[in-house]
Amino acid sequence: MKVLLINCPIRLEAQPNCIPYGLATIAAVLRRDGFDVEIYDINATRPKPDVVLKDLSCRQWEIAGVSGLITTYNYQKWLIPELKRINPRAFVLSGGGLATSSPGLVFKNIPVDAVAVGEGEQTMLEVCRTIRDGGDLSAVPGIRFRRNGSIIVNSDRKNIDDLDTIPFPAWDLLPMEVYLKNPIWGDVANNSSGFREDVKITKSMNVISSRGCPFSCNYCYHLFGRSNYRFRSPQNVVDEIEVLVDRYNVDFIGFVDDNMMASKRRLLEFCDLMEKKRFPITWGCHGRVTSAGLEILERMAEVGCVWIGYGIESGSQKILDAMNKKATVREAKEAIINTRKVGIYPNTTFIFGYPGESLESIQETIDFKKEMCLKCGSFFATPYPGTPLYTQALSRIKDEESFIQSLGNATEFSINLTRFDDETMFSLKKAMDENRDVI
């Protein structure tokens, strides 16, 4: 049976630099079970719509799986009807962030046959087996599907406990040359992400070593469920790195987990294994300021870590508490100081315009950035479906579809959650981004 997996385009203003990791592991699982799998990676090659349709008309498939974040809603709304037109007898399923957070919206406005909610590897495998064997989709946990004009909601699927049982991504089904050449975090040649001058990166690749996060920030969407944190064994992660180094000559690994530093014991074990292997690579990850002790940072630096992304979000304790950040301004300062001390670059992100934002909280963030010598912009506070912030903002969201269509590439302004009028809010954000006092 032929299965076509499609990666929708995202953030077109940036070069594609991260493989569709989940889609690639789904492909590996299906192929291991004997399915004929193809990945059409639209995000990597960025073809125009007419080229996409031409490409699809040359392909054969019995099942199509379309994956994308909430920001791919408009694209899926265009693409899936075209899939049905080109191959009306094929089964079309949508999975990933959009399908998981807004399945009702998908069914209402897109002629999809089913959606997969949550993790996709086992769900997609069972869907494909069931269709191949003529079985009943109502027996497949983790999906919602159409039947005789109704939407059938199946039971939820339990998350995969042992992530080591998932095969490595099917890299060979992707245009790896596109991803390898585009640095994961900024233009290294021009040092736009703050890497040390001695860090030379020619081929980089993203890896996910854990799923979920043990914290519950109100603005953060969790595809795998809130506070459901699982991680791969350090040995399994190192084995994947070894394949990437041997097969693709990768010299930088970017761990794109929500929080790779959540378990100190596991991180130290990973560092020990990396020291034994002595790969000719550097690496980076995302972490929390509450995990950035000097001892663990020193160990990470010893085995090649050169970049850590911290979601600082605000220099105001009042706003951090409103976000349910479970971190303090003091911890954020100490994390930045400690990270710099060991020679790792601390990349920081900030959120502007969270509910409760005031001149005082904005000034506190500006003061924080000045004290820490940070020159960076900020993201608008955005209530994504499936988050507590979205629930909080519902009174301001008049139409769900119009709001989701306004999300763009997740960097644009979509809604004003402050007490300021729009003009004042934009002016204050610019001042904060430029570290100009507002009080």
MOZIJO-V386915 format. One record per pair of residues at least 24 apart in sequence whose ideal C-beta (glycine too) atoms are under 8 Angstrom apart, sorted by sequence separation. I is the first residue (numbers start at 0). J is the second residue. D is the distance in whole Angstrom. If there is no record, write none. Layout:
i=<I I>
j=<J J>
d=<D D>
//
This chain:
i=<71 95 117 179 260 281 282 283 284 285 311 347 356 392 72 94 116 179 259 260 278 283 285 309 381 55 60 63 65 67 71 115 116 178 259 260 261 309 347 349 351 354 2 15 51 55 59 61 62 63 65 66 68 69 83 115 116 178 258 259 260 263 274 348 349 350 351 352 353 15 61 62 63 64 65 66 67 68 69 94 114 208 252 254 256 257 258 267 270 274 322 347 349 350 351 352 381 48 52 56 60 61 62 63 64 65 66 67 68 72 80 94 113 114 250 251 252 253 254 256 258 261 263 266 270 273 309 348 349 350 351 15 51 55 62 64 67 75 79 80 113 114 206 228 250 251 252 253 254 255 260 273 348 350 69 79 92 113 230 249 250 251 252 253 254 260 267 270 307 322 2 4 6 69 72 76 79 112 113 230 233 237 251 258 263 270 321 378 379 381 382 1 2 4 5 6 8 9 52 76 112 206 228 236 240 266 321 379 381 0 1 2 3 4 5 6 7 8 11 75 92 111 122 206 244 321 354 379 382 0 2 3 4 6 7 121 230 233 237 241 244 260 318 328 332 1 3 5 6 90 221 233 237 240 244 289 307 309 311 312 313 331 335 380 6 8 106 206 241 289 305 306 307 309 310 311 312 313 318 354 117 118 121 219 233 234 240 288 305 306 307 308 309 310 311 312 317 318 332 335 354 25 106 116 117 120 204 233 237 287 291 304 305 307 308 309 328 332 90 116 118 240 306 308 313 102 117 118 289 296 300 312 22 288 291 296 299 300 318 204 288 291 300 317 22 106 214 293 296 297 299 315 21 120 202 204 212 213 288 289 292 296 315 65 202 203 206 208 210 211 212 288 291 315 318 19 162 201 202 203 204 205 206 207 209 260 288 291 293 296 313 316 162 202 203 204 205 206 207 208 209 213 293 315 201 202 203 204 205 206 207 209 212 314 315 379 92 200 203 205 209 313 314 64 199 200 208 313 314 377 158 209 314 66 158 253 314 314 377 3 64 377 311 376 3 375 1 2 5 7 9 1 2 3 4 5 7 9 64 1 2 3 4 5 6 7 356 374 0 1 2 3 5 6 9 208 356 357 373 0 2 4 9 354 356 8 352 353 354 356 368 7 62 323 352 353 62 158 352 365 369 8 158 361 365 368 7 162 364 7 62 162 163 179 183 61 158 160 162 163 182 184 358 361 365 159 179 183 361 365 7 158 365 163 167 175 183 352 365 5 162 214 21 362 167 362 170 351 352 361 362 170 351 358 359 351 358 200 351 349 198 28 32 118 28 34 25 29 216 25 28 29 32 24 28 32 22 21 25 29 21 25 184 183 118 217 218 117 118 217 117 216 217 117 198 216 215 216 216 195 194 214 194 193 192 100 184 99 96 184 2 96 0 95 0 43 44 0 38 43 218 36 40 44 38 40 43 31 37 38 43 218 36 28 27 28 27 30 27 24 27 24 26 27 24 26 24 23 24 23 26 23 195 20 23 195 18 23 194 69 193 18 192 193 19 192 18 18 18 17 15 16 184 218 15 218 220 218 220 221 16 218 220 15 16 17 220 14 16 219 218 217 218 217 218 217 217 20 18 20 21 16 18 20 17 16 20 17 17 100 101 100 101 100 99 108 104 104 101 104 101 69 69 72 72 73 72 69 72 70 69 70 70 70 68 12 11 10 12 9 10 10>
j=<95 119 141 203 284 305 306 307 308 309 335 371 380 416 97 119 141 204 284 285 303 308 310 334 406 81 86 89 91 93 97 141 142 204 285 286 287 335 373 375 377 380 29 42 78 82 86 88 89 90 92 93 95 96 110 142 143 205 285 286 287 290 301 375 376 377 378 379 380 43 89 90 91 92 93 94 95 96 97 122 142 236 280 282 284 285 286 295 298 302 350 375 377 378 379 380 409 77 81 85 89 90 91 92 93 94 95 96 97 101 109 123 142 143 279 280 281 282 283 285 287 290 292 295 299 302 338 377 378 379 380 45 81 85 92 94 97 105 109 110 143 144 236 258 280 281 282 283 284 285 290 303 378 380 100 110 123 144 261 280 281 282 283 284 285 291 298 301 338 353 34 36 38 101 104 108 111 144 145 262 265 269 283 290 295 302 353 410 411 413 414 34 35 37 38 39 41 42 85 109 145 239 261 269 273 299 354 412 414 34 35 36 37 38 39 40 41 42 45 109 126 145 156 240 278 355 388 413 416 35 37 38 39 41 42 156 265 268 272 276 279 295 353 363 367 37 39 41 42 126 257 269 273 276 280 325 343 345 347 348 349 367 371 416 43 45 143 243 278 326 342 343 344 346 347 348 349 350 355 391 155 156 159 257 271 272 278 326 343 344 345 346 347 348 349 350 355 356 370 373 392 64 145 155 156 159 243 272 276 326 330 343 344 346 347 348 367 371 130 156 158 280 346 348 353 143 158 159 330 337 341 353 64 330 333 338 341 342 360 247 331 334 343 360 66 150 258 337 340 341 343 359 66 165 247 249 257 258 333 334 337 341 360 111 248 249 252 254 256 257 258 334 337 361 364 66 209 248 249 250 251 252 253 254 256 307 335 338 340 343 360 363 210 250 251 252 253 254 255 256 257 261 341 363 250 251 252 253 254 255 256 258 261 363 364 428 142 250 253 255 259 363 364 115 250 251 259 364 365 428 210 261 366 119 211 306 367 368 431 58 119 432 367 432 60 432 59 60 63 65 67 60 61 62 63 64 66 68 123 61 62 63 64 65 66 67 416 434 61 62 63 64 66 67 70 269 417 418 434 62 64 66 71 416 418 71 415 416 417 419 431 71 126 387 416 417 127 223 417 430 434 74 224 427 431 434 74 229 431 75 130 230 231 247 251 130 227 229 231 232 251 253 427 430 434 229 249 253 431 435 78 229 436 235 239 247 255 424 437 78 235 287 95 436 242 437 246 427 428 437 438 247 428 437 438 431 438 281 432 431 281 120 124 210 121 127 119 123 310 120 123 124 127 120 124 128 119 119 123 127 120 124 283 283 222 321 322 222 223 322 223 322 323 224 305 323 323 324 325 305 305 325 306 306 306 220 306 222 220 308 127 222 127 222 130 173 174 131 169 174 350 169 173 177 172 174 177 166 172 173 178 353 172 165 165 166 166 169 167 165 168 166 168 169 167 169 168 168 169 169 172 170 342 168 172 344 168 173 344 220 344 170 344 346 173 346 173 175 178 178 177 178 346 380 178 381 383 382 384 385 181 383 385 181 182 183 386 181 183 386 386 386 387 387 388 388 391 205 204 206 207 203 205 207 205 205 255 253 255 383 384 384 385 385 385 400 399 400 399 403 403 383 384 400 403 404 404 403 406 406 406 407 408 409 409 408 408 408 410 408 409 410>
d=<8 7 6 7 7 5 8 6 7 8 8 8 8 6 6 5 6 7 4 8 7 7 8 6 7 7 6 6 7 8 6 6 7 7 6 3 7 7 6 7 4 7 6 5 7 7 8 8 6 7 7 8 6 5 6 5 7 8 6 6 6 7 7 7 8 6 7 5 4 5 6 5 5 5 5 5 5 4 5 8 7 5 6 7 7 7 6 7 5 5 8 6 4 6 6 4 7 7 6 6 6 7 8 7 8 7 4 7 6 8 7 7 5 5 6 6 8 7 7 6 6 7 8 6 6 4 8 8 7 8 7 7 8 5 7 6 5 8 5 6 7 8 7 8 5 5 4 5 4 7 4 7 7 5 6 6 7 4 8 7 7 7 8 8 7 7 6 7 6 6 5 7 7 7 8 6 6 6 7 6 6 7 8 8 6 5 6 7 8 6 7 8 7 7 8 7 5 6 7 5 6 6 6 6 8 7 7 5 7 6 5 5 5 5 5 5 6 4 7 6 6 8 6 7 5 5 8 7 7 7 7 8 7 6 7 7 6 4 5 7 7 7 5 8 7 7 6 6 5 8 8 4 7 8 6 7 6 6 5 7 7 7 5 5 7 6 7 8 7 5 8 7 7 7 8 7 6 7 6 7 7 7 7 8 8 6 6 5 6 5 6 5 5 5 6 5 7 7 7 8 8 7 7 7 6 7 5 5 6 7 8 6 6 7 8 7 7 6 6 7 6 7 6 7 7 5 7 6 6 5 4 8 8 5 7 6 8 5 5 7 5 4 5 6 5 6 7 5 8 5 7 7 7 6 6 5 4 7 7 8 7 5 4 8 6 7 6 6 8 7 5 4 6 8 8 6 8 8 5 7 8 8 7 7 5 8 8 6 7 6 7 8 7 6 4 6 5 6 6 6 8 5 7 4 6 7 7 7 8 7 6 7 7 5 6 7 8 6 6 5 7 8 4 8 7 4 6 5 7 7 7 7 6 8 8 8 3 7 6 6 8 6 8 4 4 8 6 7 6 7 7 5 7 7 8 7 7 6 6 5 5 5 5 5 6 4 8 7 5 8 8 7 7 8 6 8 5 8 8 7 7 7 6 5 8 7 7 7 7 8 8 4 7 8 6 8 6 6 5 7 6 6 7 6 6 5 5 6 6 6 6 7 6 6 7 7 6 7 4 5 7 6 8 8 6 7 7 4 5 7 7 7 6 5 5 6 8 6 7 7 8 7 7 7 6 5 7 8 7 5 4 7 5 6 7 6 6 7 8 8 6 5 6 8 8 6 5 7 8 5 7 6 8 6 5 7 8 6 5 6 8 8 6 8 8 8 6 7 6 5 6 6 5 7 5 6 6 6 8 6 6 6 6 8 7 6 6 6 7 7 6 6 7 7 8 7 6 5 7 5 7 7 6 7 4 6 5 6 7 6 7 7 7 7 8 6 4 6 7 5 6 7 8 4 8 4 5 3 8 5 5 7 7 6 7 7 7 6 6 8 4 7 7 6 8 6 6 8 5 7 6 6 7 7 6 8 5 7 8 8 4 8 5 6 6 6 5 4 5 6 6 6 8 4 5 5 7 6 7 8 8 7 6 5 4 8 8 8 6 7 5 4 8 4 7 6 6 6 7 7 7 6 6 8 5 6 6 6 8 5 6 7 6 5 8 7 7 5 8 7 7 8>
//
